[in-house]
Amino acid sequence: MEERSKSLVYKICIVGDGGVGKTSMVLRYTDNAFKEDYLMTIGSNFAVKYIDLPEYPDYSIALQIWDLAGQPRFNVVRPLFYRGAKSIIYVFDLTRKDSLENLLNWKKEIEQNIGAKPCILVGNKLDLANKIKRKVENEEIEYIKSRLKANLYLETSAKDGSNINDAFKGSIYGILDLALAQ
């Protein structure tokens, strides 16, 4: 990475029900890897990725990605991990309708702890939705997107990498646009 005049560090929390593929998305984005065997996140996982964006040539960006455990038994510890987050990536599984509906509970939990933040909505497991059967309709997705006040909606596959970079970049642009406008 070449020397930039300004360095920025941004924390993003990636949230959603257990098993929607948050950890796999982070692994694909940071290491360009995918693991078939899934290990449940305990509390949170943390990753860092350094990025350059051509649209912001004077800035060097360190992205801290906090992958929070989605199981209800971890809701007591999650508030600690939200602190300092500049953006939220809400993730649901395209083959599990309940994981989309539950995002409104996630929004409530987050806003009770850190207030409203720029966010995007991601429907993950596109590879499975194409093979098995998609369980969510576009109208349902649009409704949740509007309730979350998400800036962007993307469908991704951590397995094959589809739209993973775009999802994280979409979150970053939301933060930068807001920060640099001030």
N, C-alpha and C positions, 0 to 999 in steps of 0.2 A: 504494500500500500504506500503510495507516495505521500509526502508530507503535505498536510492540509493546514490552513490557517486557523481553523476552529475545530475542536473535538467535542462531540456530543455523546452522551451516554443516555440511553432510553431503556426503560423497563417496560416490557409487555407481559401481561398475564394471559395465558391461554387456558380457557375454562370450558367446562361442559361435563356431562355425565361420564361415569367410568366406562371405559371400553369404546369410546367414540373415535379414538385414534390420535389423541393429543400428543402423546409421547412419540408415536410414530411420525407425526408431522414434524415435530421438533428435530428428531433424529434425521429425517430426510433433508430438512432445511440446513441443519448445521454440519452434517457429515455426509450427506448424499447417500444414506444407507437405509435399509429396511430390515427389520427382524421379524420372522414369521412367529416366533414364540414370544408371547406377550407377558410381561411382568407388571403387575399392578403398581402404580405409583403410590408411595407411602409419603404423605405430606406434600412434598413438592420435589420437582427436579429443576435444575438450573443449568442453562447453557448460555454461551456468549458467542456472538457472531459479529465480526467486523465487516462493515460494508462501505462501499463508495457508491454514490448515486450521481449519475451524470448531470441531473437537473440541479444538484447542489454541489458544484465543484469545489467550493471553499470549505466543505465540511467533511470530517472523518467521523463516522458513526459507529459506536459500539452498542450493539443491541443485546440487552439482557433479557432472556426469555425464561419466564417462570411458568412451568407446567404444573398446574395444581391438581391434586388428587380429586377425582370426581365422586367417589363413594360418599354417601351421607355421613358415615362415621368420622370423616375428616373435616366436617364443617366447623368444628370447634377451633381447629388450628389454621384454617384458610385465611381468616382476617389478617393475621400477621403478615402473610405473604402478599397481600394486596397493596400494602403501603408503598408509596413511591411509584406505582404503576402509572404510565402515561397513556396507555392504550390497552384495550381488551380485544382478544380474538375469541368469539363465542363459536364453539364447535359442536355440531351434531352429526349423527350417523344417518346417512340417507336411507338406510334400511330399518331404522328404528324411529317411528313417529314420536314416541314418548321423549326421546332425547332432544327433539326440536322443541316440543311443548315445555319441557323443563328449563329451557334457557331463560324464561321469564323469572323463574325462581333464582337463577344465577344473577340476573340483572338486579333483582331486589337485594340479594346478599351483598353484591359489590357496591351498589349505591348507598347502602346503609353504612358501609365501612369507609369508602373513599369518594363517594359522590359519583356523578356522571363523568364518563371518560369517552374519548373518541373510540369507536369500535367498528369491527367488521364481523360479518356472519359467514361461517364456512360450513358447508355440507360436505362431510368427508366420506370416504369409502365409495367413491364413484365407481371404482372397479367392481365392487360387489353389487352395487345398485344396478349396474348393467348386466350382471350375470344372474343374480337372484331376482329380486323385484324391489323396485323403488317403493318406499312406504310413505313418502311425503309428496304432496301436491304443490305445484308452484304457488297457488293461492295461499296455502298455509305458510309457506316460506316467506312470501311477501308480507303477510300479516305480522309474523314474528320479526322480520327485518324492520318494519315500521315501528313496532313496539320497542325494539331495542334502540332505535334511532341509529341503525348501522349505516355507515358511509358506503358500504360495498357488500355484495354477496358473491361468493365464489363456490364452485364445487371442485373438490380436490380428491386426489388419491395419493396417500402416503406411500402405498405399495409401488405404484409406477411413477410417482413424482408429479403427476398432472396438477398444474396450477399451485403447487406448494410455494414456489418462490414468489408468485404473484400475491398470494395471501399475506405473506409477511411484508412484502413491499407495500401492499395496500395499507397495512397497519402503520407502517413507518411514514408514508406520505401524509396520512391523517395527522400524525403527531407533528411532523415538520411544518406542514401548512399552518397549523394552529400556533406553534411556537414562534415561527418566523414572522407571523402576522402581528405579533405583539410588539 
